[in-house]
Amino acid sequence: MSFADLKKQSKLGSLTQKLVKEVEKMNNNGGGSADDRFWKLECDKSGNGYAVIRFLPAPNGEDLPFVKLYSHAFQGPGGWYIENSLTTLGQKDPVSEYNSMLWNNGTDAGKDAARKQKRKLTYISNIYVVKDPANPQNEGRVMLYKYGKKIFDKITAAMQPEFEDEEAIDPFDFWQGANFKLKAKNVAGYRNYDSSEFARQDALLEDDDAMEAIWKKQSSLSEFTAADQFKDYDALKKRLDYVLGNKGTPRFHDEETVMEEEQFRRENRGATPAVTSTPGDFNAEDIIAPSSASTVEEDDTLAYFARLAEE
């Protein structure tokens, strides 16, 4: 698709319709290493942070402006389990199967263990950094942004407003979209994004040539859900058995795993604690107060385990 076609679809509203359908399908179905391409909101010592970003359209040759990724990150007697989940690809995953067994064993301890090991949901999009007071050198750059369900819900709400007097927008559109004012604050010890909001609808820039240059600088999103980003079932099962300390499991602590653990500790050093007591939470920066966030995530977990039990 050419840049001219992208603008034409923007005027017709076809991109918004496609995104809405994809979001609905995803909701109905339920279903890396340090990288300097990624942007992250920097907060002060009080846990407050502010920036303005613009979600960008799908990269050239790709259908959607975001990818959805499930992963697991938890610690057991044998060490850390930090892996992408095969459920991202619609395949069976050993942790999900194990959690389903725990959830359905009829004990509170089983449910607690499953909660601590449950899937972490992450979305990845290309963004244009409009304003970043903490790191002004990022302004004007095209970067990748990893975010969670809370922010994705705000994107969905913008495309499907609740009230008649609110105009639907496609947040990923160059011309008919809107900048996103990302506001973080500390609420009861947790990072909270409730105050984040979209600005008024407006073109990112007045110059189409400049926006086309931005569009061409985007990173591929499909690479994050490519087959080579996931270990096969047997390798994951072997690692899980080792982490859980199952007797008779051979030592499984290869160089790649060591590097993943070290990177995870670096990325989460000094991070705001997650809702669960598990240190490994790829959605940590999108966690909100337990009174609201944990309820939503727990409902999703219940539904997910129920489906596995039925299967």
Residue, then its C-alpha position, 0 to 999 in steps of 0.5 A: m500500500s502506498f502513502a497516497d492509498l493510506k491517506k485515501q483510506s483515512k478519508l474513507g474511514s476504512l482503516t478505523q472500521k478494520l481496526v474496530k473489527e480486529v479489536e472486537k475479534m481479539n476481545n472475543n477470542g481472548g487471545g526480548s532483549a534490551d532494544d534501544r528502539f523502544w521508548k519508555l516513560e520516565c517518571d520522577k521519584s514521586g512516580n509522576g510522569y508526563a509525555v505526549i506521543r502519537f500512535l502511528p499507522a501500520p508499517n508498510g506491508e503490515d495490516l495492523p498498527f499493533v501486535k499483541l503478545y503474551s508472556h510469562a515471567f515468574q520465579g520458582p525454586g529452580g530460578w526464573y521462567i521468562e518466556n514468550s507464551l505460545t498462546t500468542l500464536g494460538q498454540k498450546d503452552p506448558v505454563s498455561e496447561y499447568n496453570s489450568m490444572l492448578w486453577n481447577n484442582g479445587t484449592d485456594a493455594g492452586k488458584d493463588a499459584a496460577r495467578k502468580q504465574k499467569r500470562k502477561l499481556t503486552y501490546i507493541s506499536n510504533i509511536y512518534v514522540v511529540k514531547d518528552p520533558a524527561n528526555p527531550q532528545n527523544e522528541g521527533r523520533v519514531m520509536l517502539y512503545k510497549y504498553g498494556k491493557k489499560i492504555f489499549d482500552k483507552i485506544t479502543a474507547a477512542m475508536q468506539p466512544e461510549f456517548e453520542d456526543e463523542e466523535a470516534i477517531d482512529p488514534f493511529d491515523f496521521w490526518q484524523g488521529a490525535n496525540f496521546k497525553l500520557k500521564a502517570k502518577n503513583v496511586a497507593g503504591y502503583r503506577n496509574y494511567d487513568s488521567s491519560e487522554f487523547a488531545r483534540q483530533d488533528a493531523l500530526l504534521e501539516d506536511d505530507d512529505a514529512m509524515e511519509a518520512i516518519w511512516k517509512k522510519q517505522s519498525s516492523l511489528s510482525e517480527f515480535t510475533a514471528a516463529d523465531q521469537f518463541k521456543d517450541y513446546d518441548a523446550l518450554k516444558k523442560r525449562l518449566d520443569y526445571v524452574l518448578g524444581n521437579k525431581g529428575t529434571p536435568r539442569f537447564h540453565d543455558e547462556e540465553t536463559v542467563m542473559e534473559e534473567e540478567q536483562f529482566r533484573r536490569e529492566n525491573r530494578g527499582a520498578t513499581p511493584a506489580v499487583t501480584s507479588t511476582p517480580g516479573d511483570f512485563n506490564a508493570e508500567d501499565i499496572i493500576a490500583p488493585s481495586s480496578a486493574s486486578t479485577v479486570e485481569e482476574d476476570d480475564t484469567l478466570a475466563y481463560f482457565a475456564r476455556l482450557a478446562e472445557e477443552 
